[in-house]
Amino acid sequence: MKEVLVGLAAAVVVLLAANGVAVTPFLLLGLIAGMVWMLAEGRSAGWRFEVVEAPAPGSGHAPVTFDDVGGQEVPKRELMEALEFVRKAEKVARLGIRPLKGILLAGPPGTGKTLMAKAAAHYTDSVFLSVSGSQFVEMYAGIGAQRVRKLFRDARELARRQGKDSAMIFIDEIEVLGGRRGQHAGHVEYDQTLNQLLVEMDGLTQSDPVRVLVIGATNRADLLDPALLRPGRFDRIVQVDLPDREGRLHILKIHARGKPLADDVDLEAVARDTFGFSGAHLENLLNEAAILAMRAGRERIGAQEIRDAIDKVMMGERLDRKPRREELWRVSCHEMGHALVAELVRPGAVASVTVTSRGRALGYMRQTPVDDQYLYTRDELLGQVAVCLGGAVAEEIVFGGRSTGSAADFEQAAQLAERIVHAGLSNLGIVHRERLSPAALHEEIQRILRQEEQRVRELLSDRQTVLKELARKLLEDEVVPGDELRDRLSRSGFEPASLAAGS
Ligand code: ATP
């Protein structure tokens, strides 16, 4: 087709020249058009997407299966159910069921969406092509749409070459390519790309020799164009959330395979201490622990390495920053302030207190969640505000004034106070989020913070001796584990007084 057009254009130019028409402007125009076309072609030709081939038998690499996906039992079940449409294609066709064209996996980063898509390809014996939405973003109009066409074409071709009758196209960050139309600055290009994806998906039929299924993954399903989500496109939306405690344990067990763990490692305790961690965090945690064990010249990964790895994943790499001794003393008192209030609010809450520079912090107190918790009462939230303020108040009691080290704590305390107000748990009662004036919100937040600050001041003033004694221990040892802290506290007659919230 291209060749015919070029030949035709050349013939026209020769004919015009023979008839005495000035052909130079036509030649120039043709040259420019040709260059633009070659540029566009070149950008697409050099463009590649990841093709994940099933590992050859005996290669030592196993394909990803659903057994490699920890936790996520409900999303796994939903996805496997949906995949039966592909596995039992003939039955689906016999019953006249519309084929499933797309599945959307929605959830926070690192929860295993890519892993599940790979497992889905293995489960259905399909070829697997992986792209990211951002790979379709180009400044030249039409290139994104061209790539979408190429993606579907290549998926079919690859399946044919491998003798498979289904292909799975995985589009990560699909919100970049499938965002609401008309919202982008260069929206014509974005819209063309999305339209092309819709056209390709609409063209998928049950009678295709290669059945194509699109799996999209996103952290922001709310940004997607509604056209993508309507029946017949992404028919199934599978929510993939952060794992709960059992899910974390399952993921830890999967990633602990092939890693020699010492007898003192209790994966159940690790799962309990890692509330809020994604699968990717947990994988990283065990990997970091193994690196720490290697650095320490150990044959096995011990509980200490696991504790350090949790701190590292949460707070960042340990830094060589060496604060002055007076500064460290202040940090010790500050962190112990947090720890004592935490033990008052919820006995057994402290996992460890440390004065080691990590990330932006000079020290930190890590709390153990009792269990996965999704709802909080007013008293619990006020207790957390108190824990945040414990550091600053301890500095005030010991040194007679505060430092800049509490800025992040205050921010967190204010956020918690705002949450209390919006949840209708403050003195303002039930509020309308949008109608509440910024001044009224600010005033109520201030009132909550002042009330908690006063309560923390009273609690810590009464326990100054034990506060200083434990801060000295922290300064000497650099880290005080939660159990040791509680042991010392009980020996010094520390009573976990009730921090029942005030009015
Ligand atoms: P993103 O949204 O950032 O693309 P994702 O949800 O696609 O993230 P994956 O890429 O699947 O996350 O996960 C990254 C890595 O984290 C995996 O290779 C795996 O090692 C680990 N991981 C994440 N979730 C799980 C899980 N549920 N079970 C086992 N491993 C997991």
Boltz pocket constraint, residues with backbone or C-beta under 6 A from the ligand:
constraints:
  - pocket:
      binder: B
      contacts: [[A, 68], [A, 69], [A, 70], [A, 71], [A, 72], [A, 107], [A, 108], [A, 109], [A, 110], [A, 111], [A, 112], [A, 113], [A, 114], [A, 115], [A, 116], [A, 172], [A, 217], [A, 218], [A, 219], [A, 251], [A, 254], [A, 278], [A, 279], [A, 280], [A, 281], [A, 283]]
      max_distance: 6.0
